[in-house]
């Protein structure tokens, strides 16, 4: 996909519609939406009952006629109608209503035509007369202020909920890249399998998120992380304690898959640019970047320094927002066109 700085500068909305969270930047107002990508629907009436954090708290707690839907799966929009209604509700008064507007939306690297069409249909359904598509790693690189326009290698790894994009830039273009369906969701599934196999406990998604969140803040601590679940034998509620070491062991397989993707991209990188990466290292962004030990594991496997920016969760939407605000110099044009 191709676009230009001029086309992006005409956009009023910059949308990062992720599998886990939805973030929207409005020109002149900054980031106005940062909510879970979840909607609760009454299947009897078709009415939208809740979206975002409120809907997320309803997961596993609803009667049969109420469904909690994740409109984005695997990095792609799977329920455009629900996604559109969710965005309309979340944007509220920030959504232009009197006249058509332009919007920009991020897509995973290498997304296919159907995935791109779903993103376009979702935004045009909100009233956008034109939708510009930009691959997430490009927006993340701009958000991290990487000098992608220079004749030197810049490497960014965007590790979200469902997809990990690994890209090396030089002279504003993509030199080597790879996208794998292995990210935060795979880490959560690995923790769930470990709890079932070693502790005979079914853990709900909320408990798994809490485990991964506690793991981020458990640096240097060997204290067990407590989580509530359901005993597989008795069906009774049970609290289980997981040590940071065993959680990291459970995460080994999906982390190794991410390491392999990075290794493939480094292998495809021209030798003339490899030396630049020794100096600049790898920039790791996305929600999964905050998992304890991931930064060190990637550095150990590649022999390169791995840097996590100050705001890894919002780098992508900040970069796309900066492009719509016209805050990026003309020299970056090649990176987005």
Secondary structure by P-SEA (a helix, b strand, c coil): ccccaaaaaaccbbbbccccbbbbbccccccccccccbbbbcccccccccccaaaaaacccccccccccccccccccccaaaaaaaaaaaacccccccccbbbbbbbcccccaaaaaaaaaaaaaacccbbbbbcaaaaaaaaacccccccbbbbbbbbcccbbbbbbbccccccccccccccaaaaaaaaaaaaaacccccccaaaaaaaaaaaaaccccccbbbbbbbccccccbbbbbbcaaaaaaaaaaaaaaaaaaaaaaaaaccccaaaaaaaccbbbbcccccccaaaaaaaaaccbbbbbccccccaaaaaaaaaaacccccccccccc
